[in-house]
Amino acid sequence: MPTVLVTGTSSGFGLATTVELAKSGWNVVATMRNLEKRSELDRAVTAAGVGNQVRVEQLDVTDPRSIETAVSLLDLRNKPLDAVVHNAGVAVGGAFEDLDDAHIRHIMEVNYFGVLALTRHLLPAFRAQRHGRIVIISSEAAFAGQPGNSPYSASKWAIEGWAESVAYEFEPFGIEIVLIEPGAYRTSIWESSPRVLPETSAYRPLLRHLEVTIDAYVKKTARDPVEVAKAVAKALDAKRPRFRYAVGPTAKFEHFARGKLPSTVMRKMFSRFFGLNKVRW
């Protein structure tokens, strides 16, 4: 039975992916930064009847010691690891000028540098066994910029550029890398992400409009995260996986439009769809 490590499993995509992979016959090492938040995962695993295939461990992808401890517990010399799913991610809403460096750097530390750090620790074992699959939960934000979400979009553009580059380096060792790119899905990131909206912000009219319209859009159209979990399972079970899996209608459209429609056209379409051209400054 193959084994996979999944990060950020306390909720959302990580939780759904853990359950879906266990149901598909994987042994899952489900990791999260704070083990006190494992109760939702425990309930889902029990309800699915896959408790014997899921092991929960602590892992903070921004903490080198936490990564070293988690990898040492895998005992990679004696127990092969077949894949990793990089799901841990954070976001913050706000205009770039209103965000401080701490917000921006934290997003990059989790969404970009965290992926690199954990991957670096797993590569020696993947190379030695001549196989390994690295799956990264990216986003439709990697296809086009989003107002009020620039650090998150930048982190996804960065991780995709890195993935495209290291794919050349990993291929000779039988190591494959895959990007999963979801659109809007019902996960806790919409509620848990900080929103920076100062009273004195020069961008307040835009940000207030975005807050209302995006929340309404997500409430109306956000889809079941199990769809993303199934895409991960498909990528892991495929004999020859695609490099990119756009998941959901908006992600598939933006994936298709990337490089075909000019950025100015995409901005106009986004502005018209969300009524940004009606904002009173």
N, C-alpha and C positions, 0 to 999 in steps of 0.2 A: 504494500500500500504506500503510495508516494506521500511525501511530507512537504508542507508549505508553511512559511512564516508570513503572517499578516500583521501589519501595523495599524494602530488606531482603530481598535475593534470594540470600543465601548459603546458605539452607536453608529448610525448611518450606514455608509457603504461598507465599512469594515465589519460591522456586526452582521449585515446581510451576507457579505462574502464568506465570512467564517461558517455560517450555517449552510450556505449553498455548497461550498466546497466539501464540507463534512458529509453532506447528503450525497455528494457525487463520488464519495469514496476516498477522499483525502484525509490524512492526519493533519490537523491544523494546530500550529503554535500561534495562538491568538495573543497579541501583545497590546498593551496600552500604557500610557504614561502614569495613570493613577489607578491602582487596583481597587480603590474604594468605589470606583464607578463601574465595576464589573457586573453588577446585579442584573442589568437589562440583558447583557449577553448570556449570563447563566440561565436566565428564564427562557430565552429564545432557543438555546442549545438543548435544554431539557425538553421543551415543547416539541422540538424536532426529533427527539430521540437519538441524538448523536453525541451525547455527553462523553462517551468513551473514546471519541475521536478528536476531542478538543482539549488542548492544554493551554492554560492561561498564564502568561508571564508578564513581568513589568519590563517596559522598554520606553525610554524617552529618547527619541532620535536626535535631540539637541545636546545630549549628555554623553560624552565619550565613555565614561565609566559605565553608564547604564548599557550602552551598546556592547562593550566588552563583556560585561556580566551576562547579558542575554545570549550572546553568541557562544560564550563558554558553556552555558547550560545546554546548548544544542548538542554538544559533544560530536562535532562534525567529523572527527576522525573515525568514529565508530557508527554513527547514525547519519547517513547521507541526507542532505536537504535538497529537494528537487526544485524548489521555486521560492520566490519571495514576492509578496504583493505590498508595494509601498502605497499605503492609503492615508497615513497620518497627514493632516493638513489643517491650516488655519487661514482666516481671512480677517480683514478689517474694512469697514465701509467709511468713505470720506474722501474729500478732495485732497490731492497730493500736498498742496501748500499747507493744509491744516494738520497733516499727520506728522508726528515726531519720528525721529530716527528709530526709537525703540520699537514702535509699531512695525515699521518697514523691515527692520533687521530681523525681528521675530518671525515674520512671514517667510523671509528668505531662509532663515535658519531651519525652520520646520519643512517647508515645501520643497526646498532645493538642497541646501547643505545636508539636511538630515538624510535625504535619499542617497546622496553621494557617500556619506560616512558609513551608513549601514551596508551599502553595496560593497564598499572597499573591504569591509571585514568578511564578507561572504565570498568574494571572488577567489581567494586561494583554494577553498574547498570546491567551488564550481569548476575551476580549471583542473584540479587534480582528478575529479571524477569525469571530466570531459562532457559535462552537461549541466544545465541550470537555466531556469527561465525567470527573468526579471520583469515583473509587471508593475507599471506605474499608473496610479489613478491621476490623470491629468484633468483637463477640463476643456469645454468649448471656448473658454477664455483664452486658450492658446491660439485660437484662430483669428480673433479680432479683439481690439481693445474695448474696454467697458468703462464708462464714466463712473467715478466714485469707487473704482475697484482696481486702480492702477498697480499697487504692489502685488496683489494676488495674480493679476494677469501677467505681470512681469515674471513672477515666480514660475508660472506654467510655461511661458515662452522659454525661460531659461532651462527648465528641466527637459523640454522637448529638444532644444538645441544640443544639450548634453547627450541625450539618448540617441539622437541621430548620429552623433560623432562616435560615441563609444561602441555603437553597433558594429563598426568596422573592426574594432580591437577585440571584441568578444567573440565574433563569429568563428575564428579559427579554433577556438576551444570548445565549440558546441554550445556556447552560451547565447541565448536569445533574449532580446529585450522588446517589450510590447507596451504601447501606450493605450490606455482606456480613457476616452474623452467624453464625459457625460455633459448633458445640458442641465436644465433645472430639475432637481429631484428633491423629494421630501426628506431632508436630513436636518439635524440640529444645527448645522453651520449657519443657517439663516437667523436663528435666535441667539446662538452663543457668540457670534462674531461681534466685537465692539463696533459701535457706530460713532464716528467723530463728527459732531455737528455744532460747532461753536456759534453762539449768538452773534458774534461779530464777524463771522466768516463772509468773505466776499462772494463765496459760492453758495450761500445758504438757499437762495431761491431754487437753484438746480438740485441741491441735495435734498431739500424738503420734497420737491416734486418726485425725485427718484425714489425716496423712501416710501412714499405712498403708492406710486405706480408699480414699482418692483414687488413690493409686498403683495399687492393685489394680484399681480401676474403670477407670482409663485403660488399663492393660495389657490388660484384657479387652474393652473396648468402643470404644476410640479408633479412628477410621476413617481411610481413606486421604486425605491432603491434596489429592490430585488432584480429589476431589469439590468442594472449595472453589475450586480453580483453574478448574474447568469452570463453576462459578457466576459467577465473575468474567468469563469469556469470554462467557457468556450475557448478562450485564448490559452488556457492552461492545458486543456485536453486535446487541442488541435495538434496534428502531426506537424504541420507547417503553419504556424500562426501568422496572421497579418501583423504588420508593424503598428498600424493604427486601427482602433475600433471606436468610431464615433457612435455614441449611444443616445438615442432620443432624437426627435424630429428637428429641433433647432440645431443641435450639434451636427447632425448629418447635413443640414443645409449649409451651415458655416464651413464645414469640411469641404463640401462641393464648391462653395463660392471662393474659397481661399485661392488666391492667385489668378482667379478668373474675373472677379469684380474689383475695381479700384477701391482703395480704402475710403476715398471720399464718398463713393456711392454707398458703401456699407454704413458709413456714419450717417448719411442722410436717411437711409432706410431705418436704422436704429432710432434716430431722432424722431422720425415721423411715427414709427410704431409706438414709442413710449411718450409721444407728445412733448418732446423737449423743445420743439420750435414754438410751443405755446407758453413757455416759462416767462414770467414777467420779472425782469431784473430790476 
